[in-house]
Amino acid sequence: MSLNVGAKETRLATINVDVERHRGLDAICSVTHLPFKSGCFLSVLLADVIEHLPRQNVKPALRELARTLHPSGRLLITTPNKRLLYEILDPAWILRGHRHYSREDLRSSIFDTGLLIIKEGTFGLPSEIFCLLAMYSTYPIKVIKRKYPDFLPKDDQKPDPFRRDDQGYTRYALVCKNAKTRER
């Protein structure tokens, strides 16, 4: 089974949850208190959610995800990369204090949660800056209509490659249960 946390209206996993009510969710719950058995998910997606959690809830949320992760399972965490240009172009960073994560920030958040980083890096090309500019200029529409206009790239376009230079817009960490956690 797979879990998508912070799903809103997307259905990317077997079970899709969010803290707020949205159409198509399987459960409404907090990532710090998931209503699932321990070790039941082979894959968990936490895509652009960690930066929205109150700082004091980040480690408890990651510990809870570690609890629900199968011993051979994987958790993929994505979050905006902490680069000044990306922060300035993010209206949520300007208006709401939305966090971006550096490599060290994400490592520190994952440390001591029962998880171990397998792979980390960034993805997304500078062309994403144009999408950010479009989002920034249409933010009033998003506030009024509660969704952004459809200006993002279509599904049939190739995704940006993973980057080795740490310059990509999105930071990611693929993690598994720490061997010490598995033995418990």
Protein Blocks (a to p, Z undefined) as FASTA:
>chain_A
ZZdehklmacfbfbdcdfbdcehiabdcdfklccbdehkafbdcdehklmmpcfklmmmm
mmmmmmmpcfkbccddddddddfklmmmmmklmmnopacddfklmmmmmgonlpacfbgc
deddfklmmmmmmmmmmmmmmmmnopacdfbccfklccddddfklpafbdcddddddfkl
mmZZ
